Amino acid sequence: MVDAHQTFVIVGGGLAGAKAAETLRSEGFTGRVILIGDERDHPYERPPLSKGYLLGKEERDSVFVHEPGWYAQADVELHLGQPVVAIDREARSVRLGDGTAVHYDKLLLATGAEPRRLDIPGTDLAGVHHLRRLAHADRLRQVLAALGRDNGHLVIAGGGWIGLEVAAAAREYGAEVTVVEREPTPLHGVLGPEFGQVFTDLHAERGVRFHFGASLTEIIGQDGMVLAVQTDDGEEHPAHDVLAAIGAAPRTALAEAAGLDLAEAAHGGGVLVDASLRTSDPDIYAAGDVAAQHHPLFGTGLRVEHWANALNGGPAAARAMLGQEVRHDRVPYFFSDQYDVGMEYSGWAPPGTYDQVVARGDVGKREFIAFWLSEGRVLAGMNVNVWEVTETVQQLIRAGARPDIERLADPSVPLESLLG
């Protein structure tokens, strides 16, 4: 039972934190709910930052999880623009940047992740960008529009999802784009060589230049402005702006300083949680990008950074804080939109974990479903411009299905029939 006089504190003003606060109220919690975020903006969703909002197709207000007035109506106390600098587990309190101590009975860490930085000369130049926060997207929108007007060049370090989505946006604005990626294809760590090429072709057809097998070694500038970039194979590429899109690191400093158990870096780092998203301290939980847990479906530790994990993880943690029985073991899911291609990916199958790839549909037309298998078992599936199949794909993964390969590859065979 939860005492109505208890105080639940949520550290992190993103989707996971906002949905946790919403769930606490919808589940009937009548104690204090305090949400603390280090950004001045109200909690918002991140996908639009590299998709619709960045493209100028969505209004800024559309990114927010709730209307600003919702927090007062739900009696959720907001502390925005105020970082938490320490957790005192013995006193059960968090200390804010201004020295204020806030007591908690239960604490949720939804601190998210932060973009990895390029450790090379020139990163202090004005034209070097990251994309993680709404303020970053505000700035990058203006940059892409200016590059498009002036036929300017954007160099993107990293060919992951953020890098490719920004590349697509930049080309739609009319900017010249070069993507520098050390792997032989973009998205290599997720899709492997088999389907990374699909996205190489998609972008190359629209004028994006790729430079594979290389990394940036220097950003060359003059008078504080970017002029070019140098790569470790000796090549130089013209650039007016540079986007560092080399991944994100979980924001674990608070948890580490408080002595909470952390996941190994080899498994993506993060704050270790159990199936109910509880950390090594029974009064502290973690959700969203910062949380790492052993996933029973894949038999390994996972830390999932994507939107759906925050959307579902925040409410799961909230219910666990209320003492409900919780098992957070959803199939990882994310989506991407690039030009006229939309895709959804479910599961987990990085290179080295699968021994077979099966395509169902027309890969050349970019209308297909891809499956990654290990010893016949479906580990992951990606639908590209094929819709309303995600639930079935996830059922195949969750069931540990080992379908007949010919039937799996045949679009005329209903996916649902492979579940039996």
Buried (B, 14 or more C-beta within 10 A) or exposed (E): EBEEEBBBBBBBBBBBBBBBBBBBBEBEBEBBBBBBBBBEBBBBBBBBBBBBBBBEEEEBEEBBBBEEEBBEEBEBBBBBEBBBBBBEEEEBBBBBEEEEEBBBBBBBBBBBBBBBEBEBBBBEBEBBBBBBBBEBBBBBBEBBBBBBEEEBBBBBBBBBBBBBBBBBBBBBBBBBBBBBBBBEBBBBBBBBEBBBBBBBEBBEEBEBBBBBEBBBBBBBBEEEEBBBBBBBEEEEBBBBBBBBBBBBBBBBEBBEEBEBEBBEEEBBBBBBBBBBBBBBBEEBBBBBBBBBBBBEBBEEBBBBBBBBBBBBBBBBBBBBBBEEEBEBEBBBBBBBBBBEBBBBBBBBBBBEBBEEBBBBBEBEEBBBBBBBBBEBBBBBBBBBBBEEBBEBBBBBBBBEBBBEEEBBBEEEBEBEEBEE
